[in-house]
Amino acid sequence: FIYNINDRAVDLVPYYKKAHILPLDQRIFFKVCLLAHKTVHGSSPNYMRELVEIDVPLSSTNTRAKVQGDCYRLKIPKLPKNKIDNRRFSNYAPVAWNSLPLKIRCLPKTDGFKGLLKNHLYNLF
């Protein structure tokens, strides 16, 4: 490894920050959100688009929980009881995607989305 760390008990988070590397769980979150972005904006294969469904807001069902004009939300399926089923893309992607701020979800360009998402995730840890 770059920093010559011999002790396995050393916390690696400061080294991740210094090298601009996201921790493993955030790298997975980043990749799932990137795939969801491509799915929502139409640059993914058809089989990916079949796995998730865009939540189209109806004008008669306005609630306080939904932001008006948020046409980039994904429908969250009924969550299964198994932990393994929660890891499927069709179950995890809507939860991860909807947790992002609206200004990040609305970006149509993939490069701009990746940059803002990575900055957002760096600010979280």
C-alpha positions as CSV (number, residue, x, y, z in Angstrom):
1,F,0.0,0.0,0.0
2,I,1.2,3.5,-0.6
3,Y,1.6,4.6,3.0
4,N,3.6,1.6,4.2
5,I,1.2,0.8,7.1
6,N,2.3,-2.5,8.8
7,D,-0.1,-2.5,11.7
8,R,-3.6,-3.7,10.8
9,A,-5.2,-1.9,13.8
10,V,-4.5,1.5,12.3
11,D,-7.6,3.4,11.2
12,L,-7.5,3.9,7.5
13,V,-10.1,6.7,7.1
14,P,-7.5,9.5,7.3
15,Y,-5.4,7.8,4.6
16,Y,-8.6,7.4,2.5
17,K,-9.3,11.1,2.8
18,K,-5.7,12.0,1.9
19,A,-5.7,9.8,-1.2
20,H,-9.3,10.8,-2.2
21,I,-10.6,7.2,-1.9
22,L,-14.1,6.5,-0.7
23,P,-14.6,3.8,1.9
24,L,-16.0,0.5,0.6
25,D,-19.7,1.1,1.6
26,Q,-19.7,4.5,0.0
27,R,-18.0,3.1,-3.2
28,I,-20.9,0.6,-3.5
29,F,-23.4,3.4,-2.8
30,F,-21.7,5.5,-5.5
31,K,-21.8,2.8,-8.1
32,V,-25.5,2.0,-7.4
33,C,-26.4,5.6,-7.7
34,L,-24.5,5.9,-10.9
35,L,-26.3,3.0,-12.4
36,A,-29.6,4.5,-11.1
37,H,-28.7,7.8,-12.8
38,K,-28.1,6.1,-16.1
39,T,-31.4,4.2,-15.7
40,V,-33.4,7.3,-14.9
41,H,-31.9,9.4,-17.7
42,G,-32.2,6.7,-20.3
43,S,-28.5,5.8,-21.0
44,S,-28.7,2.3,-19.6
45,P,-29.7,-1.0,-21.3
46,N,-33.4,-2.0,-21.3
47,Y,-32.9,-4.8,-18.8
48,M,-31.7,-2.2,-16.2
49,R,-34.7,0.1,-16.9
50,E,-37.1,-2.9,-16.3
51,L,-35.7,-3.3,-12.7
52,V,-36.8,0.1,-11.4
53,E,-39.8,2.2,-11.9
54,I,-39.9,6.0,-11.9
55,D,-42.4,7.5,-9.5
56,V,-44.6,9.9,-11.5
57,P,-46.2,12.4,-9.1
58,L,-49.9,12.9,-9.6
59,S,-51.3,16.4,-9.0
60,S,-54.1,15.0,-6.9
61,T,-51.8,13.2,-4.5
62,N,-49.5,16.0,-3.3
63,T,-48.2,15.4,0.1
64,R,-45.7,17.2,2.3
65,A,-43.3,14.3,2.0
66,K,-42.7,14.8,-1.7
67,V,-41.1,17.8,-3.2
68,Q,-43.2,19.3,-5.9
69,G,-41.7,18.9,-9.3
70,D,-39.5,16.0,-8.2
71,C,-39.9,13.8,-11.3
72,Y,-36.7,11.9,-10.6
73,R,-37.8,9.7,-7.7
74,L,-37.9,6.0,-8.0
75,K,-40.7,3.8,-6.6
76,I,-39.6,1.8,-3.6
77,P,-40.9,-1.8,-3.9
78,K,-42.2,-3.7,-0.9
79,L,-39.2,-4.6,1.0
80,P,-38.7,-8.3,1.5
81,K,-38.0,-9.9,4.9
82,N,-34.7,-11.4,3.8
83,K,-31.5,-9.3,4.2
84,I,-30.2,-10.9,1.0
85,D,-33.1,-9.6,-1.0
86,N,-32.5,-6.1,0.2
87,R,-29.1,-6.2,-1.7
88,R,-30.8,-6.6,-5.1
89,F,-30.4,-3.7,-7.4
90,S,-34.2,-3.4,-7.8
91,N,-34.6,-3.0,-4.0
92,Y,-31.5,-1.0,-3.1
93,A,-31.3,1.4,-6.0
94,P,-34.5,3.3,-5.3
95,V,-33.7,3.7,-1.6
96,A,-30.1,4.9,-2.4
97,W,-31.3,7.2,-5.3
98,N,-34.1,8.8,-3.3
99,S,-31.8,9.6,-0.5
100,L,-29.7,11.9,-2.7
101,P,-30.5,15.7,-2.7
102,L,-32.7,16.8,-5.6
103,K,-30.0,19.0,-7.1
104,I,-27.8,16.0,-7.6
105,R,-30.6,13.7,-9.0
106,C,-31.7,16.3,-11.6
107,L,-28.3,16.6,-13.3
108,P,-28.7,15.2,-16.9
109,K,-25.0,14.8,-17.6
110,T,-23.2,11.8,-16.2
111,D,-19.9,13.5,-15.6
112,G,-21.4,16.4,-13.6
113,F,-23.5,13.8,-11.6
114,K,-20.4,11.8,-10.7
115,G,-18.5,14.9,-9.6
116,L,-21.3,16.2,-7.4
117,L,-22.1,12.8,-6.0
118,K,-18.4,12.1,-5.1
119,N,-18.2,15.6,-3.4
120,H,-21.4,14.8,-1.5
121,L,-20.1,11.5,-0.3
122,Y,-16.7,13.0,0.7
123,N,-18.6,15.6,2.8
124,L,-20.4,12.8,4.6
125,F,-17.3,11.1,6.0
